[in-house]
Every structure is written in C-alpha cells, then in structure tokens.
Amino acid sequence: MQLIFSIIGIVLSTILLYFNARSNKSTIYLGLFFILVSTYSFIHFAIFSSGSIILIGIILVNFGFLTYLIGPSLYLYIRSILEDDPRLKKR
C-alpha cells in the first residue's frame, strides 16, 4: 500500500507542477516538497518492506540524499508565500 501511495504522490506532484508552475511560482517549491516526501516514502518501503538487499542498496545510494532536501524545500515554499516573491536572493 505504501508503494502505491508513493507512486500516486509523485504523479500528483508532477501534475501540480505541470499545471500551476506558470501562474504561481511558489508552487514549484510545494511540488518539490511533495515529490521529495513521496520519494522518502518509497525509500521507507524499500528498506522495511521489500526484503531485497539489492533494491535497498540501489535506493539508498542513489536516492538517500534526497531526504535531506525535504526541510529546505518546505522552508523555501513558506518563505515565498510570506514574502510574495518566489525568487531567491543572496541575502
């Protein structure tokens, strides 16, 4: 069930990005957040439910670092909503 939810989450996030990225630039950060959470859910499935050591190794080496980007993507979304400016600045 967790595998189905993670795949549906990735599909719905890409639909969100496809249709709303031009009109509202802050939805890029929201879609990135949802994609990263769905990827984390897939990593969690691979570790605890798959039982395949090869799948666990491939997933952790290639996609394990993406879990560290969940917090910054949520921060960027909230910052772009509060400031009404989705652009990144040096300060």
Biopython code that builds the backbone (N, CA, C, O; Angstrom):
import numpy as np
from Bio.PDB.StructureBuilder import StructureBuilder

atoms = [
    (1, "MET", "N", (0.813, -1.183, 0.000)),
    (1, "MET", "CA", (0.000, 0.000, 0.000)),
    (1, "MET", "C", (0.866, 1.259, 0.000)),
    (1, "MET", "O", (0.539, 2.256, -0.644)),
    (2, "GLN", "N", (1.975, 1.192, 0.735)),
    (2, "GLN", "CA", (2.873, 2.339, 0.803)),
    (2, "GLN", "C", (3.506, 2.624, -0.558)),
    (2, "GLN", "O", (3.747, 3.782, -0.901)),
    (3, "LEU", "N", (3.771, 1.593, -1.319)),
    (3, "LEU", "CA", (4.330, 1.772, -2.659)),
    (3, "LEU", "C", (3.334, 2.486, -3.567)),
    (3, "LEU", "O", (3.716, 3.366, -4.339)),
    (4, "ILE", "N", (2.075, 2.116, -3.480)),
    (4, "ILE", "CA", (1.045, 2.750, -4.301)),
    (4, "ILE", "C", (0.883, 4.216, -3.923)),
    (4, "ILE", "O", (0.737, 5.068, -4.799)),
    (5, "PHE", "N", (0.908, 4.519, -2.625)),
    (5, "PHE", "CA", (0.783, 5.902, -2.184)),
    (5, "PHE", "C", (1.958, 6.753, -2.643)),
    (5, "PHE", "O", (1.771, 7.911, -3.019)),
    (6, "SER", "N", (3.164, 6.199, -2.619)),
    (6, "SER", "CA", (4.322, 6.984, -3.051)),
    (6, "SER", "C", (4.283, 7.237, -4.559)),
    (6, "SER", "O", (4.654, 8.322, -5.005)),
    (7, "ILE", "N", (3.848, 6.274, -5.337)),
    (7, "ILE", "CA", (3.738, 6.471, -6.789)),
    (7, "ILE", "C", (2.642, 7.477, -7.118)),
    (7, "ILE", "O", (2.826, 8.337, -7.979)),
    (8, "ILE", "N", (1.499, 7.374, -6.434)),
    (8, "ILE", "CA", (0.418, 8.338, -6.645)),
    (8, "ILE", "C", (0.864, 9.739, -6.231)),
    (8, "ILE", "O", (0.516, 10.716, -6.893)),
    (9, "GLY", "N", (1.619, 9.847, -5.158)),
    (9, "GLY", "CA", (2.127, 11.149, -4.716)),
    (9, "GLY", "C", (3.050, 11.782, -5.737)),
    (9, "GLY", "O", (2.970, 12.988, -5.975)),
    (10, "ILE", "N", (3.925, 10.992, -6.346)),
    (10, "ILE", "CA", (4.818, 11.525, -7.373)),
    (10, "ILE", "C", (4.033, 11.964, -8.594)),
    (10, "ILE", "O", (4.316, 13.017, -9.167)),
    (11, "VAL", "N", (3.054, 11.174, -8.999)),
    (11, "VAL", "CA", (2.240, 11.530, -10.171)),
    (11, "VAL", "C", (1.440, 12.802, -9.916)),
    (11, "VAL", "O", (1.403, 13.689, -10.769)),
    (12, "LEU", "N", (0.800, 12.903, -8.753)),
    (12, "LEU", "CA", (0.015, 14.099, -8.442)),
    (12, "LEU", "C", (0.894, 15.333, -8.295)),
    (12, "LEU", "O", (0.469, 16.436, -8.640)),
    (13, "SER", "N", (2.104, 15.164, -7.791)),
    (13, "SER", "CA", (3.021, 16.301, -7.667)),
    (13, "SER", "C", (3.471, 16.799, -9.025)),
    (13, "SER", "O", (3.591, 18.006, -9.233)),
    (14, "THR", "N", (3.720, 15.894, -9.944)),
    (14, "THR", "CA", (4.104, 16.338, -11.286)),
    (14, "THR", "C", (2.928, 17.019, -11.992)),
    (14, "THR", "O", (3.132, 17.964, -12.755)),
    (15, "ILE", "N", (1.710, 16.554, -11.748)),
    (15, "ILE", "CA", (0.537, 17.234, -12.308)),
    (15, "ILE", "C", (0.411, 18.634, -11.720)),
    (15, "ILE", "O", (0.102, 19.583, -12.441)),
    (16, "LEU", "N", (0.646, 18.771, -10.422)),
    (16, "LEU", "CA", (0.624, 20.083, -9.781)),
    (16, "LEU", "C", (1.660, 21.005, -10.399)),
    (16, "LEU", "O", (1.371, 22.168, -10.680)),
    (17, "LEU", "N", (2.856, 20.498, -10.610)),
    (17, "LEU", "CA", (3.909, 21.319, -11.209)),
    (17, "LEU", "C", (3.602, 21.673, -12.655)),
    (17, "LEU", "O", (3.882, 22.790, -13.091)),
    (18, "TYR", "N", (3.045, 20.758, -13.388)),
    (18, "TYR", "CA", (2.782, 20.985, -14.806)),
    (18, "TYR", "C", (1.734, 22.070, -15.030)),
    (18, "TYR", "O", (1.886, 22.917, -15.911)),
    (19, "PHE", "N", (0.672, 22.039, -14.230)),
    (19, "PHE", "CA", (-0.421, 22.961, -14.472)),
    (19, "PHE", "C", (-0.325, 24.279, -13.713)),
    (19, "PHE", "O", (-0.919, 25.266, -14.147)),
    (20, "ASN", "N", (0.395, 24.334, -12.604)),
    (20, "ASN", "CA", (0.388, 25.543, -11.779)),
    (20, "ASN", "C", (1.717, 26.269, -11.704)),
    (20, "ASN", "O", (1.786, 27.318, -11.064)),
    (21, "ALA", "N", (2.754, 25.777, -12.312)),
    (21, "ALA", "CA", (4.067, 26.405, -12.165)),
    (21, "ALA", "C", (4.152, 27.734, -12.889)),
    (21, "ALA", "O", (4.906, 28.610, -12.466)),
    (22, "ARG", "N", (3.409, 27.913, -13.959)),
    (22, "ARG", "CA", (3.473, 29.176, -14.702)),
    (22, "ARG", "C", (2.707, 30.289, -14.003)),
    (22, "ARG", "O", (3.146, 31.439, -14.007)),
    (23, "SER", "N", (1.583, 29.965, -13.411)),
    (23, "SER", "CA", (0.753, 31.005, -12.801)),
    (23, "SER", "C", (1.241, 31.392, -11.405)),
    (23, "SER", "O", (1.180, 32.566, -11.040)),
    (24, "ASN", "N", (1.714, 30.446, -10.633)),
    (24, "ASN", "CA", (2.169, 30.707, -9.274)),
    (24, "ASN", "C", (3.532, 30.053, -9.086)),
    (24, "ASN", "O", (3.630, 28.829, -9.002)),
    (25, "LYS", "N", (4.564, 30.855, -9.020)),
    (25, "LYS", "CA", (5.928, 30.325, -8.971)),
    (25, "LYS", "C", (6.245, 29.605, -7.660)),
    (25, "LYS", "O", (7.145, 28.767, -7.626)),
    (26, "SER", "N", (5.534, 29.912, -6.601)),
    (26, "SER", "CA", (5.828, 29.258, -5.327)),
    (26, "SER", "C", (5.361, 27.807, -5.306)),
    (26, "SER", "O", (5.780, 27.043, -4.436)),
    (27, "THR", "N", (4.502, 27.409, -6.247)),
    (27, "THR", "CA", (4.080, 26.013, -6.288)),
    (27, "THR", "C", (5.211, 25.090, -6.749)),
    (27, "THR", "O", (5.125, 23.873, -6.583)),
    (28, "ILE", "N", (6.255, 25.658, -7.319)),
    (28, "ILE", "CA", (7.425, 24.842, -7.675)),
    (28, "ILE", "C", (8.030, 24.249, -6.413)),
    (28, "ILE", "O", (8.377, 23.068, -6.381)),
    (29, "TYR", "N", (8.159, 25.077, -5.359)),
    (29, "TYR", "CA", (8.711, 24.585, -4.099)),
    (29, "TYR", "C", (7.768, 23.593, -3.427)),
    (29, "TYR", "O", (8.215, 22.620, -2.820)),
    (30, "LEU", "N", (6.462, 23.839, -3.534)),
    (30, "LEU", "CA", (5.491, 22.917, -2.950)),
    (30, "LEU", "C", (5.504, 21.571, -3.677)),
    (30, "LEU", "O", (5.469, 20.518, -3.042)),
    (31, "GLY", "N", (5.554, 21.611, -5.004)),
    (31, "GLY", "CA", (5.628, 20.369, -5.772)),
    (31, "GLY", "C", (6.913, 19.615, -5.490)),
    (31, "GLY", "O", (6.910, 18.387, -5.408)),
    (32, "LEU", "N", (8.021, 20.348, -5.339)),
    (32, "LEU", "CA", (9.289, 19.710, -4.985)),
    (32, "LEU", "C", (9.199, 19.051, -3.614)),
    (32, "LEU", "O", (9.714, 17.951, -3.411)),
    (33, "PHE", "N", (8.542, 19.727, -2.675)),
    (33, "PHE", "CA", (8.355, 19.147, -1.343)),
    (33, "PHE", "C", (7.558, 17.848, -1.412)),
    (33, "PHE", "O", (7.935, 16.856, -0.787)),
    (34, "PHE", "N", (6.458, 17.847, -2.166)),
    (34, "PHE", "CA", (5.638, 16.641, -2.268)),
    (34, "PHE", "C", (6.378, 15.502, -2.984)),
    (34, "PHE", "O", (6.233, 14.337, -2.611)),
    (35, "ILE", "N", (7.154, 15.833, -3.990)),
    (35, "ILE", "CA", (7.946, 14.802, -4.682)),
    (35, "ILE", "C", (8.975, 14.200, -3.738)),
    (35, "ILE", "O", (9.180, 12.986, -3.735)),
    (36, "LEU", "N", (9.623, 15.041, -2.938)),
    (36, "LEU", "CA", (10.630, 14.542, -2.002)),
    (36, "LEU", "C", (10.008, 13.687, -0.897)),
    (36, "LEU", "O", (10.596, 12.688, -0.481)),
    (37, "VAL", "N", (8.828, 14.071, -0.423)),
    (37, "VAL", "CA", (8.150, 13.266, 0.600)),
    (37, "VAL", "C", (7.720, 11.921, 0.016)),
    (37, "VAL", "O", (7.804, 10.896, 0.692)),
    (38, "SER", "N", (7.263, 11.920, -1.228)),
    (38, "SER", "CA", (6.878, 10.663, -1.872)),
    (38, "SER", "C", (8.101, 9.784, -2.124)),
    (38, "SER", "O", (8.022, 8.561, -2.009)),
    (39, "THR", "N", (9.218, 10.398, -2.463)),
    (39, "THR", "CA", (10.457, 9.641, -2.637)),
    (39, "THR", "C", (10.912, 9.047, -1.305)),
    (39, "THR", "O", (11.386, 7.912, -1.259)),
    (40, "TYR", "N", (10.769, 9.809, -0.229)),
    (40, "TYR", "CA", (11.102, 9.292, 1.091)),
    (40, "TYR", "C", (10.200, 8.111, 1.459)),
    (40, "TYR", "O", (10.653, 7.140, 2.064)),
    (41, "SER", "N", (8.937, 8.205, 1.093)),
    (41, "SER", "CA", (8.021, 7.100, 1.353)),
    (41, "SER", "C", (8.437, 5.854, 0.573)),
    (41, "SER", "O", (8.344, 4.739, 1.086)),
    (42, "PHE", "N", (8.895, 6.043, -0.668)),
    (42, "PHE", "CA", (9.378, 4.901, -1.447)),
    (42, "PHE", "C", (10.652, 4.317, -0.844)),
    (42, "PHE", "O", (10.819, 3.098, -0.835)),
    (43, "ILE", "N", (11.549, 5.155, -0.341)),
    (43, "ILE", "CA", (12.763, 4.671, 0.316)),
    (43, "ILE", "C", (12.395, 3.883, 1.569)),
    (43, "ILE", "O", (12.977, 2.834, 1.845)),
    (44, "HIS", "N", (11.436, 4.391, 2.319)),
    (44, "HIS", "CA", (10.974, 3.687, 3.519)),
    (44, "HIS", "C", (10.392, 2.322, 3.158)),
    (44, "HIS", "O", (10.636, 1.339, 3.856)),
    (45, "PHE", "N", (9.623, 2.259, 2.071)),
    (45, "PHE", "CA", (9.091, 0.982, 1.607)),
    (45, "PHE", "C", (10.219, 0.032, 1.220)),
    (45, "PHE", "O", (10.186, -1.150, 1.563)),
    (46, "ALA", "N", (11.213, 0.546, 0.506)),
    (46, "ALA", "CA", (12.301, -0.315, 0.044)),
    (46, "ALA", "C", (13.094, -0.886, 1.210)),
    (46, "ALA", "O", (13.528, -2.037, 1.154)),
    (47, "ILE", "N", (13.289, -0.110, 2.256)),
    (47, "ILE", "CA", (14.087, -0.577, 3.383)),
    (47, "ILE", "C", (13.323, -1.589, 4.230)),
    (47, "ILE", "O", (13.861, -2.642, 4.574)),
    (48, "PHE", "N", (12.086, -1.282, 4.562)),
    (48, "PHE", "CA", (11.383, -2.085, 5.556)),
    (48, "PHE", "C", (10.450, -3.151, 4.996)),
    (48, "PHE", "O", (10.124, -4.103, 5.706)),
    (49, "SER", "N", (10.013, -3.024, 3.747)),
    (49, "SER", "CA", (9.008, -3.960, 3.257)),
    (49, "SER", "C", (9.429, -4.784, 2.056)),
    (49, "SER", "O", (8.812, -5.812, 1.779)),
    (50, "SER", "N", (10.455, -4.371, 1.338)),
    (50, "SER", "CA", (10.760, -5.077, 0.091)),
    (50, "SER", "C", (11.465, -6.403, 0.341)),
    (50, "SER", "O", (11.135, -7.404, -0.296)),
    (51, "GLY", "N", (12.425, -6.429, 1.250)),
    (51, "GLY", "CA", (13.155, -7.655, 1.517)),
    (51, "GLY", "C", (14.278, -7.934, 0.540)),
    (51, "GLY", "O", (14.966, -8.946, 0.679)),
    (52, "SER", "N", (14.487, -7.086, -0.427)),
    (52, "SER", "CA", (15.543, -7.255, -1.415)),
    (52, "SER", "C", (16.752, -6.406, -1.030)),
    (52, "SER", "O", (16.655, -5.183, -0.936)),
    (53, "ILE", "N", (17.869, -7.049, -0.812)),
    (53, "ILE", "CA", (19.074, -6.331, -0.417)),
    (53, "ILE", "C", (19.611, -5.494, -1.574)),
    (53, "ILE", "O", (20.144, -4.407, -1.353)),
    (54, "ILE", "N", (19.479, -5.982, -2.787)),
    (54, "ILE", "CA", (19.952, -5.239, -3.955)),
    (54, "ILE", "C", (19.133, -3.957, -4.131)),
    (54, "ILE", "O", (19.700, -2.899, -4.402)),
    (55, "LEU", "N", (17.808, -4.039, -3.980)),
    (55, "LEU", "CA", (16.957, -2.856, -4.097)),
    (55, "LEU", "C", (17.278, -1.843, -3.012)),
    (55, "LEU", "O", (17.309, -0.641, -3.277)),
    (56, "ILE", "N", (17.513, -2.308, -1.805)),
    (56, "ILE", "CA", (17.854, -1.410, -0.708)),
    (56, "ILE", "C", (19.163, -0.688, -0.998)),
    (56, "ILE", "O", (19.267, 0.516, -0.764)),
    (57, "GLY", "N", (20.147, -1.392, -1.496)),
    (57, "GLY", "CA", (21.425, -0.770, -1.820)),
    (57, "GLY", "C", (21.307, 0.254, -2.925)),
    (57, "GLY", "O", (21.870, 1.345, -2.827)),
    (58, "ILE", "N", (20.587, -0.081, -3.968)),
    (58, "ILE", "CA", (20.421, 0.854, -5.092)),
    (58, "ILE", "C", (19.662, 2.095, -4.657)),
    (58, "ILE", "O", (20.049, 3.210, -5.007)),
    (59, "ILE", "N", (18.597, 1.921, -3.908)),
    (59, "ILE", "CA", (17.778, 3.054, -3.484)),
    (59, "ILE", "C", (18.536, 3.956, -2.519)),
    (59, "ILE", "O", (18.493, 5.178, -2.661)),
    (60, "LEU", "N", (19.229, 3.380, -1.541)),
    (60, "LEU", "CA", (19.915, 4.211, -0.561)),
    (60, "LEU", "C", (21.092, 4.961, -1.161)),
    (60, "LEU", "O", (21.343, 6.108, -0.790)),
    (61, "VAL", "N", (21.819, 4.336, -2.082)),
    (61, "VAL", "CA", (22.962, 5.014, -2.679)),
    (61, "VAL", "C", (22.520, 6.121, -3.614)),
    (61, "VAL", "O", (23.124, 7.194, -3.622)),
    (62, "ASN", "N", (21.482, 5.890, -4.401)),
    (62, "ASN", "CA", (21.089, 6.862, -5.417)),
    (62, "ASN", "C", (20.077, 7.902, -4.949)),
    (62, "ASN", "O", (20.085, 9.027, -5.448)),
    (63, "PHE", "N", (19.212, 7.556, -4.010)),
    (63, "PHE", "CA", (18.144, 8.470, -3.622)),
    (63, "PHE", "C", (18.134, 8.816, -2.142)),
    (63, "PHE", "O", (17.263, 9.565, -1.699)),
    (64, "GLY", "N", (19.054, 8.308, -1.382)),
    (64, "GLY", "CA", (19.056, 8.556, 0.057)),
    (64, "GLY", "C", (19.309, 9.998, 0.434)),
    (64, "GLY", "O", (18.783, 10.473, 1.440)),
    (65, "PHE", "N", (20.102, 10.705, -0.351)),
    (65, "PHE", "CA", (20.425, 12.091, -0.028)),
    (65, "PHE", "C", (19.240, 13.029, -0.234)),
    (65, "PHE", "O", (19.245, 14.141, 0.295)),
    (66, "LEU", "N", (18.235, 12.614, -0.984)),
    (66, "LEU", "CA", (17.084, 13.474, -1.250)),
    (66, "LEU", "C", (16.253, 13.748, -0.003)),
    (66, "LEU", "O", (15.514, 14.731, 0.049)),
    (67, "THR", "N", (16.371, 12.884, 0.998)),
    (67, "THR", "CA", (15.593, 13.107, 2.216)),
    (67, "THR", "C", (16.069, 14.339, 2.974)),
    (67, "THR", "O", (15.312, 14.906, 3.761)),
    (68, "TYR", "N", (17.306, 14.761, 2.752)),
    (68, "TYR", "CA", (17.815, 15.954, 3.420)),
    (68, "TYR", "C", (17.279, 17.237, 2.792)),
    (68, "TYR", "O", (17.435, 18.310, 3.375)),
    (69, "LEU", "N", (16.658, 17.157, 1.634)),
    (69, "LEU", "CA", (16.141, 18.340, 0.960)),
    (69, "LEU", "C", (14.674, 18.616, 1.270)),
    (69, "LEU", "O", (14.112, 19.586, 0.762)),
    (70, "ILE", "N", (14.049, 17.787, 2.091)),
    (70, "ILE", "CA", (12.637, 17.992, 2.423)),
    (70, "ILE", "C", (12.454, 19.271, 3.234)),
    (70, "ILE", "O", (11.570, 20.071, 2.924)),
    (71, "GLY", "N", (13.254, 19.475, 4.243)),
    (71, "GLY", "CA", (13.152, 20.669, 5.083)),
    (71, "GLY", "C", (13.416, 21.961, 4.329)),
    (71, "GLY", "O", (12.621, 22.895, 4.432)),
    (72, "PRO", "N", (14.522, 22.049, 3.565)),
    (72, "PRO", "CA", (14.756, 23.289, 2.815)),
    (72, "PRO", "C", (13.686, 23.602, 1.770)),
    (72, "PRO", "O", (13.383, 24.771, 1.535)),
    (73, "SER", "N", (13.113, 22.582, 1.145)),
    (73, "SER", "CA", (12.063, 22.867, 0.159)),
    (73, "SER", "C", (10.807, 23.400, 0.840)),
    (73, "SER", "O", (10.139, 24.279, 0.294)),
    (74, "LEU", "N", (10.478, 22.889, 2.011)),
    (74, "LEU", "CA", (9.336, 23.424, 2.749)),
    (74, "LEU", "C", (9.617, 24.844, 3.231)),
    (74, "LEU", "O", (8.725, 25.692, 3.210)),
    (75, "TYR", "N", (10.847, 25.109, 3.665)),
    (75, "TYR", "CA", (11.234, 26.458, 4.073)),
    (75, "TYR", "C", (11.110, 27.431, 2.899)),
    (75, "TYR", "O", (10.588, 28.533, 3.066)),
    (76, "LEU", "N", (11.581, 27.037, 1.718)),
    (76, "LEU", "CA", (11.516, 27.915, 0.563)),
    (76, "LEU", "C", (10.068, 28.192, 0.158)),
    (76, "LEU", "O", (9.744, 29.300, -0.269)),
    (77, "TYR", "N", (9.205, 27.196, 0.288)),
    (77, "TYR", "CA", (7.794, 27.408, -0.034)),
    (77, "TYR", "C", (7.156, 28.398, 0.934)),
    (77, "TYR", "O", (6.464, 29.322, 0.508)),
    (78, "ILE", "N", (7.382, 28.216, 2.219)),
    (78, "ILE", "CA", (6.791, 29.108, 3.214)),
    (78, "ILE", "C", (7.357, 30.518, 3.064)),
    (78, "ILE", "O", (6.619, 31.492, 3.205)),
    (79, "ARG", "N", (8.651, 30.643, 2.782)),
    (79, "ARG", "CA", (9.266, 31.949, 2.590)),
    (79, "ARG", "C", (8.682, 32.656, 1.367)),
    (79, "ARG", "O", (8.430, 33.860, 1.398)),
    (80, "SER", "N", (8.469, 31.903, 0.297)),
    (80, "SER", "CA", (7.927, 32.527, -0.915)),
    (80, "SER", "C", (6.461, 32.928, -0.737)),
    (80, "SER", "O", (6.008, 33.881, -1.371)),
    (81, "ILE", "N", (5.723, 32.231, 0.098)),
    (81, "ILE", "CA", (4.342, 32.608, 0.378)),
    (81, "ILE", "C", (4.291, 33.858, 1.262)),
    (81, "ILE", "O", (3.488, 34.759, 1.019)),
    (82, "LEU", "N", (5.140, 33.912, 2.280)),
    (82, "LEU", "CA", (5.099, 35.044, 3.195)),
    (82, "LEU", "C", (5.639, 36.327, 2.576)),
    (82, "LEU", "O", (5.146, 37.412, 2.885)),
    (83, "GLU", "N", (6.637, 36.224, 1.714)),
    (83, "GLU", "CA", (7.225, 37.417, 1.110)),
    (83, "GLU", "C", (6.580, 37.794, -0.212)),
    (83, "GLU", "O", (6.881, 38.863, -0.744)),
    (84, "ASP", "N", (5.724, 36.980, -0.751)),
    (84, "ASP", "CA", (5.100, 37.193, -2.068)),
    (84, "ASP", "C", (6.127, 37.322, -3.185)),
    (84, "ASP", "O", (5.869, 37.973, -4.197)),
    (85, "ASP", "N", (7.274, 36.710, -3.007)),
    (85, "ASP", "CA", (8.333, 36.770, -4.015)),
    (85, "ASP", "C", (9.046, 35.422, -4.022)),
    (85, "ASP", "O", (9.795, 35.127, -3.091)),
    (86, "PRO", "N", (8.832, 34.595, -5.047)),
    (86, "PRO", "CA", (9.454, 33.260, -5.047)),
    (86, "PRO", "C", (10.928, 33.247, -5.462)),
    (86, "PRO", "O", (11.578, 32.203, -5.400)),
    (87, "ARG", "N", (11.458, 34.400, -5.884)),
    (87, "ARG", "CA", (12.854, 34.423, -6.326)),
    (87, "ARG", "C", (13.805, 34.284, -5.149)),
    (87, "ARG", "O", (13.511, 34.740, -4.044)),
    (88, "LEU", "N", (14.935, 33.660, -5.390)),
    (88, "LEU", "CA", (15.959, 33.528, -4.373)),
    (88, "LEU", "C", (16.905, 34.723, -4.465)),
    (88, "LEU", "O", (17.274, 35.145, -5.561)),
    (89, "LYS", "N", (17.292, 35.260, -3.329)),
    (89, "LYS", "CA", (18.187, 36.400, -3.277)),
    (89, "LYS", "C", (19.460, 35.998, -2.543)),
    (89, "LYS", "O", (19.492, 34.975, -1.860)),
    (90, "LYS", "N", (20.488, 36.790, -2.684)),
    (90, "LYS", "CA", (21.739, 36.494, -1.986)),
    (90, "LYS", "C", (21.609, 36.775, -0.488)),
    (90, "LYS", "O", (22.324, 36.168, 0.310)),
    (91, "ARG", "N", (20.722, 37.673, -0.095)),
    (91, "ARG", "CA", (20.529, 37.989, 1.320)),
    (91, "ARG", "C", (19.211, 37.491, 1.812)),
    (91, "ARG", "O", (18.882, 37.671, 2.984)),
]
sb = StructureBuilder()
sb.init_structure("model")
sb.init_model(0)
sb.init_chain("A")
sb.init_seg("    ")
for serial, (resi, resn, name, xyz) in enumerate(atoms, 1):
    if name == "N":
        sb.init_residue(resn, " ", resi, " ")
    sb.init_atom(name, np.array(xyz, "f"), 0.0, 1.0, " ", f" {name:<3s}", serial, name[0])
structure = sb.get_structure()
